[in-house]
Amino acid sequence: MATSMESVLDFLRNFKEIMTNGQRGLDIIPREENNQTIIELGLTRKNIEKEILELTAQDYCSGPEEDHTRPGVIWKFGKNIMQREIYIKLKIAEIGSEKIAKCISFHKANHRINYPLKN
């Protein structure tokens, strides 16, 4: 079943709300692939936050998909940053009553990304 524009917009709205107003802000997972891209492109935490806050439904590529390692679902996006297609995987994690905006992946795409909601 295809994901609707409305459900992507709802996820982005919730994620950005938690990211900007939550206790922890954005939790960027320090994976090797993420770190390598961030260093290579010379990005700062502020740059990454700005890019994520600018995500739109047009940047959506897939999800929601069950997270196979922890409870919850994952949403995937792609964005052109500094002439590079960047793969972005986001999740709203819940620990007790706290919701956390997590950026699991933020790295150069390993293959061409399909954008089903792009005009």
C-alpha positions as CSV (number, residue, x, y, z in Angstrom):
1,M,0.0,0.0,0.0
2,A,1.4,3.4,-1.0
3,T,2.0,5.9,1.8
4,S,-0.1,9.0,1.5
5,M,1.2,12.6,1.3
6,E,-0.8,13.3,4.5
7,S,0.9,10.6,6.5
8,V,4.4,11.8,5.4
9,L,3.5,15.4,6.4
10,D,2.1,14.2,9.8
11,F,5.4,12.3,10.5
12,L,7.5,15.3,9.5
13,R,5.4,17.7,11.5
14,N,5.7,15.4,14.6
15,F,9.4,14.8,14.1
16,K,10.3,18.4,13.7
17,E,8.1,19.4,16.7
18,I,10.0,16.8,18.9
19,M,13.3,17.9,17.4
20,T,12.8,21.6,18.2
21,N,10.8,21.4,21.4
22,G,11.8,18.0,22.9
23,Q,14.2,17.7,25.8
24,R,17.0,16.2,23.8
25,G,16.7,18.0,20.4
26,L,18.0,15.8,17.6
27,D,19.7,12.6,18.5
28,I,22.2,11.8,15.6
29,I,23.4,8.2,15.7
30,P,27.2,8.3,15.4
31,R,27.6,5.5,12.8
32,E,30.8,5.3,10.8
33,E,29.0,5.9,7.5
34,N,27.2,9.0,9.0
35,N,30.4,10.4,10.5
36,Q,32.4,9.9,7.2
37,T,29.8,11.9,5.2
38,I,29.5,14.6,7.8
39,I,33.3,15.1,7.9
40,E,33.7,14.8,4.1
41,L,31.0,17.5,3.4
42,G,32.2,19.6,6.3
43,L,28.8,19.7,8.0
44,T,28.1,20.9,11.5
45,R,25.3,19.7,13.8
46,K,23.5,23.0,12.9
47,N,23.8,22.2,9.2
48,I,22.3,18.7,9.7
49,E,19.5,20.1,11.9
50,K,18.7,22.8,9.2
51,E,18.6,20.1,6.4
52,I,16.3,17.9,8.4
53,L,14.0,20.8,9.3
54,E,13.8,21.7,5.6
55,L,12.7,18.1,4.6
56,T,9.4,18.0,2.8
57,A,7.1,15.2,1.6
58,Q,8.8,15.6,-1.8
59,D,12.0,14.2,-0.1
60,Y,10.2,11.1,1.1
61,C,11.4,7.8,-0.3
62,S,9.9,5.0,1.9
63,G,8.3,4.0,5.2
64,P,6.9,3.6,7.6
65,E,8.8,0.4,8.1
66,E,9.2,-1.7,11.2
67,D,12.5,-1.1,12.9
68,H,14.0,-4.6,13.2
69,T,16.4,-3.7,16.0
70,R,14.3,-1.6,18.4
71,P,10.5,-0.9,18.9
72,G,9.0,1.6,16.5
73,V,9.0,2.6,12.8
74,I,11.5,4.1,10.4
75,W,10.9,6.7,7.7
76,K,13.4,7.3,4.9
77,F,14.2,10.4,2.9
78,G,16.7,11.7,0.4
79,K,18.0,15.1,-0.2
80,N,20.6,16.8,-2.4
81,I,23.2,18.5,-0.2
82,M,26.3,20.0,-1.8
83,Q,25.7,18.1,-5.1
84,R,25.5,14.8,-3.3
85,E,22.3,12.7,-2.8
86,I,22.1,12.1,1.0
87,Y,20.1,9.2,2.4
88,I,18.3,10.2,5.7
89,K,16.6,7.7,8.0
90,L,14.5,9.1,10.8
91,K,12.6,7.7,13.7
92,I,10.5,8.9,16.6
93,A,11.7,6.7,19.5
94,E,9.8,6.5,22.8
95,I,11.4,5.9,26.1
96,G,8.7,5.9,28.7
97,S,6.6,9.0,28.1
98,E,9.5,10.8,26.4
99,K,9.6,11.0,22.6
100,I,13.0,11.4,20.9
101,A,13.8,12.6,17.4
102,K,16.4,10.2,16.1
103,C,18.5,10.5,12.9
104,I,19.7,7.0,12.3
105,S,21.2,7.6,8.9
106,F,22.6,10.7,7.3
107,H,25.1,9.6,4.6
108,K,25.7,9.5,0.9
109,A,23.2,7.3,-0.8
110,N,24.5,3.9,-1.8
111,H,22.1,3.7,-4.7
112,R,19.8,6.1,-6.6
113,I,16.8,7.1,-4.4
114,N,13.3,6.8,-5.7
115,Y,11.0,9.7,-4.6
116,P,7.4,8.5,-5.0
117,L,5.8,11.9,-3.9
118,K,8.0,14.1,-6.1
119,N,6.1,16.0,-8.8
